[in-house]
Amino acid sequence: MSEITLTLPDDLASEAKKMGLFNPTLAASIFRAELRKRRTNRFFSVLDQIADDSDPMSEEEVMAEVRAAREERKRRRK
């Protein structure tokens, strides 16, 4: 378990405390939601880059990539 310290403006901290927001379970939930959102955004950003940067591969190119990946996997097993 990790402990964090936040520096907040006094008015924000006061209101958050009154509303019961200084709660480890709630903070963990907020961090998880933000991480999930950022991972999703990064995933779609990568998909957009792939779509923008590449022309469709021919069947021969796909098969060459598959063969290369298999060879690499065999090499790593040794």
C-alpha positions in Angstrom: 0.0 0.0 0.0 1.3 3.4 -0.9 0.6 6.7 0.9 0.4 10.0 -1.0 0.2 13.6 0.1 -1.8 16.1 -1.9 -1.5 19.9 -1.7 -4.8 21.5 -2.4 -6.1 25.1 -2.1 -7.6 25.5 1.4 -11.2 26.1 0.1 -11.1 23.0 -2.0 -9.7 20.8 0.8 -12.2 22.1 3.2 -15.2 21.4 1.0 -13.8 18.0 0.0 -13.4 17.1 3.6 -16.9 18.2 4.5 -18.3 16.1 1.6 -16.4 13.0 2.8 -14.1 12.9 -0.1 -11.0 12.2 1.9 -11.5 8.5 1.7 -8.9 6.0 0.5 -11.5 3.8 -1.2 -12.9 6.7 -3.1 -9.4 8.0 -4.0 -8.5 4.6 -5.3 -11.7 4.4 -7.4 -11.0 7.9 -8.9 -7.4 6.9 -9.8 -8.6 3.6 -11.3 -11.2 5.4 -13.4 -8.7 7.9 -14.7 -6.1 5.2 -15.5 -8.8 3.3 -17.4 -9.7 6.4 -19.3 -6.1 7.2 -20.2 -5.3 3.6 -21.3 -8.4 3.7 -23.5 -7.4 7.0 -25.0 -3.9 5.8 -25.6 -5.2 2.6 -27.2 -7.4 4.5 -29.7 -4.6 7.0 -30.4 -2.3 4.1 -31.4 -5.1 2.6 -33.6 -5.5 6.0 -35.3 -1.7 6.2 -35.9 -1.7 2.7 -37.4 -4.6 3.5 -39.7 -3.0 6.8 -40.8 0.5 5.5 -41.3 0.1 2.3 -43.2 -1.2 1.1 -46.5 -3.0 -2.2 -46.4 -0.6 -5.1 -46.5 -0.7 -7.6 -49.3 -1.2 -11.3 -48.4 2.5 -11.9 -49.1 3.6 -9.2 -46.7 1.3 -10.5 -44.0 2.7 -14.0 -44.4 6.3 -12.7 -44.4 5.5 -10.9 -41.1 4.0 -14.1 -39.7 7.0 -16.1 -40.7 9.4 -13.6 -39.2 7.4 -13.5 -35.9 7.5 -17.3 -35.7 11.2 -17.4 -36.4 11.8 -14.8 -33.7 9.7 -16.8 -31.2 11.7 -20.0 -32.0 15.0 -18.1 -31.6 13.9 -16.8 -28.1 13.0 -20.3 -27.0 16.5 -21.6 -27.6 
